[in-house]
Amino acid sequence: MAAPGSTPSTEAAPTGPFWLALILGTLVQGFKGVSYFVAHHRWNFRRFFETGGMPSSHAAAVSALSTAVGLEAGFGSLLFGVTLYFSLIVMYDAAGLRRAAGRQAVILNRLIEEHFAHAEADTHRLMELLGHTPLEVAAGALLGVSSALAWSWIH
């Protein structure tokens, strides 16, 4: 914490790794929206914001962040260790917990359709595309690492 009257530290400001992760995550999510249009010949603007699909934008962003932090601060640094830890949690959550919740949503939606002839009008279907397959997470992670290496080489 800076002393009163002193200039605040620039270390708290977003840095290159932050912007790399943010931009890459946005680009990957945008790719999913455009690829839906190419495949179905109609726009589904939800695909620009929904979770799930190939590749995982979360995995791409956090792996890019961890790799860029490792390249900038050192792979033995405390900052890299913390970033890597949270990146692994995000990727585990994407392929494990959220994917399981998506599978449960499929079953619950099917049960509602099959067993309730007059489901309430205000009942909404549960979102089924929540998580990722391990391949989608791995593809996102590979994209993130390679993007961070390219960013480091260009930067």
Rosetta blueprint (number, residue, H / E / L):
1 M L
2 A L
3 A L
4 P L
5 G L
6 S L
7 T L
8 P L
9 S L
10 T H
11 E H
12 A H
13 A L
14 P L
15 T L
16 G H
17 P H
18 F H
19 W H
20 L H
21 A H
22 L H
23 I H
24 L H
25 G H
26 T H
27 L H
28 V H
29 Q H
30 G H
31 F H
32 K H
33 G H
34 V H
35 S H
36 Y H
37 F H
38 V H
39 A H
40 H H
41 H L
42 R L
43 W L
44 N L
45 F H
46 R H
47 R H
48 F H
49 F L
50 E L
51 T L
52 G L
53 G L
54 M L
55 P L
56 S L
57 S H
58 H H
59 A H
60 A H
61 A H
62 V H
63 S H
64 A H
65 L H
66 S H
67 T H
68 A H
69 V H
70 G H
71 L H
72 E H
73 A H
74 G L
75 F L
76 G L
77 S L
78 L H
79 L H
80 F H
81 G H
82 V H
83 T H
84 L H
85 Y H
86 F H
87 S H
88 L H
89 I H
90 V H
91 M H
92 Y H
93 D H
94 A H
95 A H
96 G L
97 L H
98 R H
99 R H
100 A H
101 A H
102 G H
103 R H
104 Q H
105 A H
106 V H
107 I H
108 L H
109 N H
110 R H
111 L H
112 I H
113 E H
114 E H
115 H H
116 F L
117 A L
118 H L
119 A L
120 E L
121 A L
122 D L
123 T L
124 H L
125 R L
126 L L
127 M L
128 E L
129 L L
130 L L
131 G L
132 H L
133 T L
134 P H
135 L H
136 E H
137 V H
138 A H
139 A H
140 G H
141 A H
142 L H
143 L H
144 G H
145 V H
146 S H
147 S H
148 A H
149 L H
150 A H
151 W H
152 S H
153 W H
154 I H
155 H L
